[in-house]
Amino acid sequence: MRRLRDVLERVAPPGVVEAGGVLAAWREVARRMGTEACPADFRSGRLTLYVATPTRAQELSLRAREIERAVNASLGAERVREVRVRAAPR
């Protein structure tokens, strides 16, 4: 019997399954860090997060390497190479 991930990788557009894994890992990392940043996008190794205010964006930007390492550790693989944090558009 095939694993669901194997089937999805065959039928989903390139990168979709990987992005889903990264976004799920971020939710776990965010819970541990106590932050409410929302994952907005994951492409070409870049994880983009949205937060409510520019001040919070600056705070999390200073922790980008920590976030990158934590997400990759959660995944058990080096998928995230860059973290960008933005204030959510209004």
Jmol script that loads the backbone (N, CA, C; Angstrom):
load data "model"
ATOM      1  N   MET A   1       0.845  -1.185   0.000  1.00  0.00           N
ATOM      2  CA  MET A   1       0.000   0.000   0.000  1.00  0.00           C
ATOM      3  C   MET A   1       0.889   1.247   0.000  1.00  0.00           C
ATOM      4  N   ARG A   2       0.521   2.226  -0.772  1.00  0.00           N
ATOM      5  CA  ARG A   2       1.291   3.474  -0.877  1.00  0.00           C
ATOM      6  C   ARG A   2       0.974   4.412   0.278  1.00  0.00           C
ATOM      7  N   ARG A   3       1.979   5.180   0.629  1.00  0.00           N
ATOM      8  CA  ARG A   3       1.773   6.213   1.645  1.00  0.00           C
ATOM      9  C   ARG A   3       1.081   7.404   0.992  1.00  0.00           C
ATOM     10  N   LEU A   4       0.274   8.104   1.775  1.00  0.00           N
ATOM     11  CA  LEU A   4      -0.445   9.269   1.270  1.00  0.00           C
ATOM     12  C   LEU A   4       0.521  10.303   0.712  1.00  0.00           C
ATOM     13  N   ARG A   5       1.633  10.525   1.399  1.00  0.00           N
ATOM     14  CA  ARG A   5       2.618  11.507   0.928  1.00  0.00           C
ATOM     15  C   ARG A   5       3.110  11.149  -0.475  1.00  0.00           C
ATOM     16  N   ASP A   6       3.378   9.868  -0.719  1.00  0.00           N
ATOM     17  CA  ASP A   6       3.851   9.436  -2.037  1.00  0.00           C
ATOM     18  C   ASP A   6       2.816   9.730  -3.121  1.00  0.00           C
ATOM     19  N   VAL A   7       1.558   9.468  -2.803  1.00  0.00           N
ATOM     20  CA  VAL A   7       0.485   9.727  -3.771  1.00  0.00           C
ATOM     21  C   VAL A   7       0.366  11.227  -4.030  1.00  0.00           C
ATOM     22  N   LEU A   8       0.373  12.024  -2.960  1.00  0.00           N
ATOM     23  CA  LEU A   8       0.252  13.476  -3.117  1.00  0.00           C
ATOM     24  C   LEU A   8       1.405  14.051  -3.931  1.00  0.00           C
ATOM     25  N   GLU A   9       2.613  13.548  -3.708  1.00  0.00           N
ATOM     26  CA  GLU A   9       3.759  14.054  -4.464  1.00  0.00           C
ATOM     27  C   GLU A   9       3.627  13.773  -5.956  1.00  0.00           C
ATOM     28  N   ARG A  10       2.902  12.735  -6.302  1.00  0.00           N
ATOM     29  CA  ARG A  10       2.710  12.414  -7.725  1.00  0.00           C
ATOM     30  C   ARG A  10       1.645  13.294  -8.377  1.00  0.00           C
ATOM     31  N   VAL A  11       0.623  13.694  -7.606  1.00  0.00           N
ATOM     32  CA  VAL A  11      -0.496  14.412  -8.216  1.00  0.00           C
ATOM     33  C   VAL A  11      -0.509  15.914  -7.936  1.00  0.00           C
ATOM     34  N   ALA A  12       0.124  16.348  -6.864  1.00  0.00           N
ATOM     35  CA  ALA A  12       0.112  17.777  -6.506  1.00  0.00           C
ATOM     36  C   ALA A  12       1.167  18.528  -7.312  1.00  0.00           C
ATOM     37  N   PRO A  13       0.947  19.812  -7.535  1.00  0.00           N
ATOM     38  CA  PRO A  13       1.975  20.625  -8.201  1.00  0.00           C
ATOM     39  C   PRO A  13       3.284  20.581  -7.411  1.00  0.00           C
ATOM     40  N   PRO A  14       4.413  20.762  -8.080  1.00  0.00           N
ATOM     41  CA  PRO A  14       5.712  20.711  -7.400  1.00  0.00           C
ATOM     42  C   PRO A  14       5.778  21.676  -6.211  1.00  0.00           C
ATOM     43  N   GLY A  15       6.277  21.184  -5.100  1.00  0.00           N
ATOM     44  CA  GLY A  15       6.478  22.019  -3.924  1.00  0.00           C
ATOM     45  C   GLY A  15       5.315  22.087  -2.956  1.00  0.00           C
ATOM     46  N   VAL A  16       4.134  21.653  -3.357  1.00  0.00           N
ATOM     47  CA  VAL A  16       2.958  21.790  -2.502  1.00  0.00           C
ATOM     48  C   VAL A  16       3.067  20.913  -1.257  1.00  0.00           C
ATOM     49  N   VAL A  17       3.473  19.681  -1.421  1.00  0.00           N
ATOM     50  CA  VAL A  17       3.583  18.773  -0.275  1.00  0.00           C
ATOM     51  C   VAL A  17       4.668  19.263   0.683  1.00  0.00           C
ATOM     52  N   GLU A  18       5.798  19.683   0.138  1.00  0.00           N
ATOM     53  CA  GLU A  18       6.881  20.207   0.969  1.00  0.00           C
ATOM     54  C   GLU A  18       6.414  21.446   1.736  1.00  0.00           C
ATOM     55  N   ALA A  19       5.713  22.347   1.058  1.00  0.00           N
ATOM     56  CA  ALA A  19       5.213  23.564   1.708  1.00  0.00           C
ATOM     57  C   ALA A  19       4.254  23.217   2.836  1.00  0.00           C
ATOM     58  N   GLY A  20       3.389  22.243   2.610  1.00  0.00           N
ATOM     59  CA  GLY A  20       2.456  21.824   3.655  1.00  0.00           C
ATOM     60  C   GLY A  20       3.179  21.341   4.896  1.00  0.00           C
ATOM     61  N   GLY A  21       4.259  20.588   4.704  1.00  0.00           N
ATOM     62  CA  GLY A  21       5.052  20.108   5.832  1.00  0.00           C
ATOM     63  C   GLY A  21       5.711  21.246   6.591  1.00  0.00           C
ATOM     64  N   VAL A  22       6.239  22.218   5.855  1.00  0.00           N
ATOM     65  CA  VAL A  22       6.897  23.367   6.489  1.00  0.00           C
ATOM     66  C   VAL A  22       5.880  24.190   7.277  1.00  0.00           C
ATOM     67  N   LEU A  23       4.714  24.426   6.701  1.00  0.00           N
ATOM     68  CA  LEU A  23       3.704  25.230   7.388  1.00  0.00           C
ATOM     69  C   LEU A  23       3.196  24.517   8.638  1.00  0.00           C
ATOM     70  N   ALA A  24       3.050  23.203   8.572  1.00  0.00           N
ATOM     71  CA  ALA A  24       2.640  22.439   9.757  1.00  0.00           C
ATOM     72  C   ALA A  24       3.723  22.504  10.836  1.00  0.00           C
ATOM     73  N   ALA A  25       4.981  22.390  10.435  1.00  0.00           N
ATOM     74  CA  ALA A  25       6.087  22.488  11.395  1.00  0.00           C
ATOM     75  C   ALA A  25       6.105  23.872  12.033  1.00  0.00           C
ATOM     76  N   TRP A  26       5.835  24.913  11.243  1.00  0.00           N
ATOM     77  CA  TRP A  26       5.813  26.267  11.794  1.00  0.00           C
ATOM     78  C   TRP A  26       4.761  26.384  12.885  1.00  0.00           C
ATOM     79  N   ARG A  27       3.583  25.811  12.683  1.00  0.00           N
ATOM     80  CA  ARG A  27       2.538  25.921  13.695  1.00  0.00           C
ATOM     81  C   ARG A  27       3.029  25.373  15.050  1.00  0.00           C
ATOM     82  N   GLU A  28       3.729  24.250  15.014  1.00  0.00           N
ATOM     83  CA  GLU A  28       4.273  23.662  16.244  1.00  0.00           C
ATOM     84  C   GLU A  28       5.338  24.575  16.858  1.00  0.00           C
ATOM     85  N   VAL A  29       6.226  25.098  16.036  1.00  0.00           N
ATOM     86  CA  VAL A  29       7.276  26.005  16.521  1.00  0.00           C
ATOM     87  C   VAL A  29       6.643  27.270  17.101  1.00  0.00           C
ATOM     88  N   ALA A  30       5.647  27.822  16.430  1.00  0.00           N
ATOM     89  CA  ALA A  30       4.973  29.037  16.904  1.00  0.00           C
ATOM     90  C   ALA A  30       4.336  28.803  18.265  1.00  0.00           C
ATOM     91  N   ARG A  31       3.731  27.637  18.437  1.00  0.00           N
ATOM     92  CA  ARG A  31       3.109  27.314  19.725  1.00  0.00           C
ATOM     93  C   ARG A  31       4.171  27.299  20.826  1.00  0.00           C
ATOM     94  N   ARG A  32       5.303  26.672  20.559  1.00  0.00           N
ATOM     95  CA  ARG A  32       6.381  26.610  21.562  1.00  0.00           C
ATOM     96  C   ARG A  32       6.975  27.988  21.839  1.00  0.00           C
ATOM     97  N   MET A  33       7.054  28.836  20.805  1.00  0.00           N
ATOM     98  CA  MET A  33       7.630  30.179  20.967  1.00  0.00           C
ATOM     99  C   MET A  33       6.625  31.166  21.546  1.00  0.00           C
ATOM    100  N   GLY A  34       5.362  30.798  21.571  1.00  0.00           N
ATOM    101  CA  GLY A  34       4.339  31.683  22.087  1.00  0.00           C
ATOM    102  C   GLY A  34       4.042  32.859  21.175  1.00  0.00           C
ATOM    103  N   THR A  35       4.145  32.642  19.870  1.00  0.00           N
ATOM    104  CA  THR A  35       3.869  33.719  18.922  1.00  0.00           C
ATOM    105  C   THR A  35       2.640  33.397  18.090  1.00  0.00           C
ATOM    106  N   GLU A  36       1.980  34.426  17.627  1.00  0.00           N
ATOM    107  CA  GLU A  36       0.780  34.251  16.822  1.00  0.00           C
ATOM    108  C   GLU A  36       1.020  34.607  15.360  1.00  0.00           C
ATOM    109  N   ALA A  37       2.244  34.523  14.912  1.00  0.00           N
ATOM    110  CA  ALA A  37       2.541  34.801  13.501  1.00  0.00           C
ATOM    111  C   ALA A  37       1.872  33.751  12.629  1.00  0.00           C
ATOM    112  N   CYS A  38       1.300  34.199  11.523  1.00  0.00           N
ATOM    113  CA  CYS A  38       0.629  33.293  10.585  1.00  0.00           C
ATOM    114  C   CYS A  38       1.549  32.994   9.412  1.00  0.00           C
ATOM    115  N   PRO A  39       1.674  31.720   9.050  1.00  0.00           N
ATOM    116  CA  PRO A  39       2.475  31.409   7.874  1.00  0.00           C
ATOM    117  C   PRO A  39       1.751  31.907   6.633  1.00  0.00           C
ATOM    118  N   ALA A  40       2.442  32.644   5.793  1.00  0.00           N
ATOM    119  CA  ALA A  40       1.825  33.202   4.594  1.00  0.00           C
ATOM    120  C   ALA A  40       2.242  32.455   3.339  1.00  0.00           C
ATOM    121  N   ASP A  41       3.508  31.995   3.300  1.00  0.00           N
ATOM    122  CA  ASP A  41       4.006  31.385   2.068  1.00  0.00           C
ATOM    123  C   ASP A  41       5.292  30.615   2.352  1.00  0.00           C
ATOM    124  N   PHE A  42       5.533  29.600   1.541  1.00  0.00           N
ATOM    125  CA  PHE A  42       6.818  28.906   1.555  1.00  0.00           C
ATOM    126  C   PHE A  42       7.162  28.555   0.118  1.00  0.00           C
ATOM    127  N   ARG A  43       8.232  29.164  -0.376  1.00  0.00           N
ATOM    128  CA  ARG A  43       8.704  28.906  -1.741  1.00  0.00           C
ATOM    129  C   ARG A  43      10.214  29.000  -1.778  1.00  0.00           C
ATOM    130  N   SER A  44      10.819  28.092  -2.511  1.00  0.00           N
ATOM    131  CA  SER A  44      12.273  28.119  -2.744  1.00  0.00           C
ATOM    132  C   SER A  44      13.068  28.303  -1.453  1.00  0.00           C
ATOM    133  N   GLY A  45      12.629  27.655  -0.386  1.00  0.00           N
ATOM    134  CA  GLY A  45      13.354  27.730   0.872  1.00  0.00           C
ATOM    135  C   GLY A  45      13.046  28.943   1.724  1.00  0.00           C
ATOM    136  N   ARG A  46      12.165  29.825   1.267  1.00  0.00           N
ATOM    137  CA  ARG A  46      11.837  31.050   2.012  1.00  0.00           C
ATOM    138  C   ARG A  46      10.464  30.916   2.683  1.00  0.00           C
ATOM    139  N   LEU A  47      10.456  30.995   4.006  1.00  0.00           N
ATOM    140  CA  LEU A  47       9.224  30.978   4.784  1.00  0.00           C
ATOM    141  C   LEU A  47       8.847  32.417   5.103  1.00  0.00           C
ATOM    142  N   THR A  48       7.658  32.825   4.702  1.00  0.00           N
ATOM    143  CA  THR A  48       7.166  34.176   4.978  1.00  0.00           C
ATOM    144  C   THR A  48       6.066  34.081   6.029  1.00  0.00           C
ATOM    145  N   LEU A  49       6.202  34.901   7.063  1.00  0.00           N
ATOM    146  CA  LEU A  49       5.239  34.937   8.158  1.00  0.00           C
ATOM    147  C   LEU A  49       4.609  36.318   8.239  1.00  0.00           C
ATOM    148  N   TYR A  50       3.323  36.358   8.581  1.00  0.00           N
ATOM    149  CA  TYR A  50       2.632  37.621   8.808  1.00  0.00           C
ATOM    150  C   TYR A  50       2.349  37.778  10.299  1.00  0.00           C
ATOM    151  N   VAL A  51       2.524  38.993  10.781  1.00  0.00           N
ATOM    152  CA  VAL A  51       2.187  39.347  12.160  1.00  0.00           C
ATOM    153  C   VAL A  51       1.306  40.590  12.134  1.00  0.00           C
ATOM    154  N   ALA A  52       0.747  40.927  13.289  1.00  0.00           N
ATOM    155  CA  ALA A  52      -0.240  42.006  13.351  1.00  0.00           C
ATOM    156  C   ALA A  52       0.348  43.401  13.211  1.00  0.00           C
ATOM    157  N   THR A  53       1.568  43.619  13.703  1.00  0.00           N
ATOM    158  CA  THR A  53       2.111  44.980  13.723  1.00  0.00           C
ATOM    159  C   THR A  53       3.549  45.023  13.212  1.00  0.00           C
ATOM    160  N   PRO A  54       3.976  46.188  12.721  1.00  0.00           N
ATOM    161  CA  PRO A  54       5.375  46.331  12.306  1.00  0.00           C
ATOM    162  C   PRO A  54       6.357  46.086  13.461  1.00  0.00           C
ATOM    163  N   THR A  55       5.975  46.467  14.669  1.00  0.00           N
ATOM    164  CA  THR A  55       6.842  46.245  15.827  1.00  0.00           C
ATOM    165  C   THR A  55       7.075  44.758  16.052  1.00  0.00           C
ATOM    166  N   ARG A  56       6.008  43.984  15.986  1.00  0.00           N
ATOM    167  CA  ARG A  56       6.130  42.531  16.157  1.00  0.00           C
ATOM    168  C   ARG A  56       6.932  41.927  15.006  1.00  0.00           C
ATOM    169  N   ALA A  57       6.773  42.471  13.805  1.00  0.00           N
ATOM    170  CA  ALA A  57       7.555  41.989  12.657  1.00  0.00           C
ATOM    171  C   ALA A  57       9.042  42.192  12.915  1.00  0.00           C
ATOM    172  N   GLN A  58       9.404  43.339  13.447  1.00  0.00           N
ATOM    173  CA  GLN A  58      10.808  43.615  13.759  1.00  0.00           C
ATOM    174  C   GLN A  58      11.333  42.647  14.821  1.00  0.00           C
ATOM    175  N   GLU A  59      10.536  42.436  15.861  1.00  0.00           N
ATOM    176  CA  GLU A  59      10.949  41.524  16.933  1.00  0.00           C
ATOM    177  C   GLU A  59      11.228  40.122  16.392  1.00  0.00           C
ATOM    178  N   LEU A  60      10.308  39.595  15.587  1.00  0.00           N
ATOM    179  CA  LEU A  60      10.498  38.242  15.058  1.00  0.00           C
ATOM    180  C   LEU A  60      11.578  38.193  13.990  1.00  0.00           C
ATOM    181  N   SER A  61      11.770  39.279  13.258  1.00  0.00           N
ATOM    182  CA  SER A  61      12.852  39.317  12.267  1.00  0.00           C
ATOM    183  C   SER A  61      14.202  39.117  12.942  1.00  0.00           C
ATOM    184  N   LEU A  62      14.342  39.646  14.143  1.00  0.00           N
ATOM    185  CA  LEU A  62      15.586  39.476  14.889  1.00  0.00           C
ATOM    186  C   LEU A  62      15.796  38.025  15.327  1.00  0.00           C
ATOM    187  N   ARG A  63      14.726  37.246  15.317  1.00  0.00           N
ATOM    188  CA  ARG A  63      14.798  35.832  15.701  1.00  0.00           C
ATOM    189  C   ARG A  63      14.710  34.902  14.488  1.00  0.00           C
ATOM    190  N   ALA A  64      14.930  35.436  13.296  1.00  0.00           N
ATOM    191  CA  ALA A  64      14.756  34.656  12.065  1.00  0.00           C
ATOM    192  C   ALA A  64      15.609  33.387  12.043  1.00  0.00           C
ATOM    193  N   ARG A  65      16.878  33.485  12.439  1.00  0.00           N
ATOM    194  CA  ARG A  65      17.750  32.295  12.435  1.00  0.00           C
ATOM    195  C   ARG A  65      17.248  31.257  13.437  1.00  0.00           C
ATOM    196  N   GLU A  66      16.793  31.713  14.581  1.00  0.00           N
ATOM    197  CA  GLU A  66      16.238  30.799  15.588  1.00  0.00           C
ATOM    198  C   GLU A  66      15.009  30.081  15.028  1.00  0.00           C
ATOM    199  N   ILE A  67      14.141  30.839  14.349  1.00  0.00           N
ATOM    200  CA  ILE A  67      12.941  30.261  13.740  1.00  0.00           C
ATOM    201  C   ILE A  67      13.336  29.246  12.670  1.00  0.00           C
ATOM    202  N   GLU A  68      14.270  29.628  11.818  1.00  0.00           N
ATOM    203  CA  GLU A  68      14.745  28.739  10.748  1.00  0.00           C
ATOM    204  C   GLU A  68      15.243  27.415  11.328  1.00  0.00           C
ATOM    205  N   ARG A  69      16.096  27.494  12.335  1.00  0.00           N
ATOM    206  CA  ARG A  69      16.649  26.280  12.951  1.00  0.00           C
ATOM    207  C   ARG A  69      15.555  25.431  13.598  1.00  0.00           C
ATOM    208  N   ALA A  70      14.607  26.078  14.276  1.00  0.00           N
ATOM    209  CA  ALA A  70      13.546  25.341  14.964  1.00  0.00           C
ATOM    210  C   ALA A  70      12.627  24.620  13.982  1.00  0.00           C
ATOM    211  N   VAL A  71      12.265  25.287  12.892  1.00  0.00           N
ATOM    212  CA  VAL A  71      11.401  24.649  11.890  1.00  0.00           C
ATOM    213  C   VAL A  71      12.137  23.482  11.240  1.00  0.00           C
ATOM    214  N   ASN A  72      13.382  23.689  10.866  1.00  0.00           N
ATOM    215  CA  ASN A  72      14.157  22.610  10.254  1.00  0.00           C
ATOM    216  C   ASN A  72      14.329  21.435  11.215  1.00  0.00           C
ATOM    217  N   ALA A  73      14.541  21.716  12.488  1.00  0.00           N
ATOM    218  CA  ALA A  73      14.664  20.643  13.482  1.00  0.00           C
ATOM    219  C   ALA A  73      13.358  19.872  13.596  1.00  0.00           C
ATOM    220  N   SER A  74      12.241  20.587  13.569  1.00  0.00           N
ATOM    221  CA  SER A  74      10.935  19.941  13.634  1.00  0.00           C
ATOM    222  C   SER A  74      10.700  19.043  12.424  1.00  0.00           C
ATOM    223  N   LEU A  75      11.180  19.481  11.272  1.00  0.00           N
ATOM    224  CA  LEU A  75      11.032  18.700  10.038  1.00  0.00           C
ATOM    225  C   LEU A  75      12.022  17.543   9.961  1.00  0.00           C
ATOM    226  N   GLY A  76      13.138  17.686  10.655  1.00  0.00           N
ATOM    227  CA  GLY A  76      14.196  16.693  10.543  1.00  0.00           C
ATOM    228  C   GLY A  76      14.955  16.810   9.237  1.00  0.00           C
ATOM    229  N   ALA A  77      14.870  17.976   8.605  1.00  0.00           N
ATOM    230  CA  ALA A  77      15.543  18.226   7.322  1.00  0.00           C
ATOM    231  C   ALA A  77      15.737  19.724   7.151  1.00  0.00           C
ATOM    232  N   GLU A  78      16.731  20.087   6.352  1.00  0.00           N
ATOM    233  CA  GLU A  78      17.016  21.502   6.082  1.00  0.00           C
ATOM    234  C   GLU A  78      16.170  21.976   4.899  1.00  0.00           C
ATOM    235  N   ARG A  79      14.956  22.402   5.168  1.00  0.00           N
ATOM    236  CA  ARG A  79      14.058  22.886   4.112  1.00  0.00           C
ATOM    237  C   ARG A  79      14.004  24.416   4.064  1.00  0.00           C
ATOM    238  N   VAL A  80      14.031  25.047   5.248  1.00  0.00           N
ATOM    239  CA  VAL A  80      13.920  26.503   5.342  1.00  0.00           C
ATOM    240  C   VAL A  80      15.324  27.096   5.339  1.00  0.00           C
ATOM    241  N   ARG A  81      15.576  27.984   4.380  1.00  0.00           N
ATOM    242  CA  ARG A  81      16.876  28.654   4.285  1.00  0.00           C
ATOM    243  C   ARG A  81      16.783  30.134   4.646  1.00  0.00           C
ATOM    244  N   GLU A  82      15.565  30.651   4.676  1.00  0.00           N
ATOM    245  CA  GLU A  82      15.367  32.075   4.978  1.00  0.00           C
ATOM    246  C   GLU A  82      13.985  32.253   5.593  1.00  0.00           C
ATOM    247  N   VAL A  83      13.894  33.162   6.562  1.00  0.00           N
ATOM    248  CA  VAL A  83      12.610  33.508   7.172  1.00  0.00           C
ATOM    249  C   VAL A  83      12.409  35.001   7.003  1.00  0.00           C
ATOM    250  N   ARG A  84      11.264  35.360   6.464  1.00  0.00           N
ATOM    251  CA  ARG A  84      10.883  36.775   6.347  1.00  0.00           C
ATOM    252  C   ARG A  84       9.637  36.995   7.182  1.00  0.00           C
ATOM    253  N   VAL A  85       9.618  38.101   7.892  1.00  0.00           N
ATOM    254  CA  VAL A  85       8.467  38.431   8.728  1.00  0.00           C
ATOM    255  C   VAL A  85       7.936  39.776   8.268  1.00  0.00           C
ATOM    256  N   ARG A  86       6.648  39.831   8.030  1.00  0.00           N
ATOM    257  CA  ARG A  86       6.004  41.043   7.522  1.00  0.00           C
ATOM    258  C   ARG A  86       4.779  41.383   8.364  1.00  0.00           C
ATOM    259  N   ALA A  87       4.493  42.668   8.477  1.00  0.00           N
ATOM    260  CA  ALA A  87       3.224  43.082   9.072  1.00  0.00           C
ATOM    261  C   ALA A  87       2.134  42.735   8.065  1.00  0.00           C
ATOM    262  N   ALA A  88       1.064  42.142   8.550  1.00  0.00           N
ATOM    263  CA  ALA A  88      -0.023  41.712   7.667  1.00  0.00           C
ATOM    264  C   ALA A  88      -0.638  42.911   6.965  1.00  0.00           C
ATOM    265  N   PRO A  89      -0.937  42.742   5.678  1.00  0.00           N
ATOM    266  CA  PRO A  89      -1.601  43.837   4.963  1.00  0.00           C
ATOM    267  C   PRO A  89      -2.991  44.062   5.539  1.00  0.00           C
ATOM    268  N   ARG A  90      -3.390  45.308   5.533  1.00  0.00           N
ATOM    269  CA  ARG A  90      -4.725  45.627   6.076  1.00  0.00           C
ATOM    270  C   ARG A  90      -5.670  45.978   4.976  1.00  0.00           C
TER     271      ARG A  90
END
end "model"
wireframe off; spacefill off
backbone 0.3
color backbone group
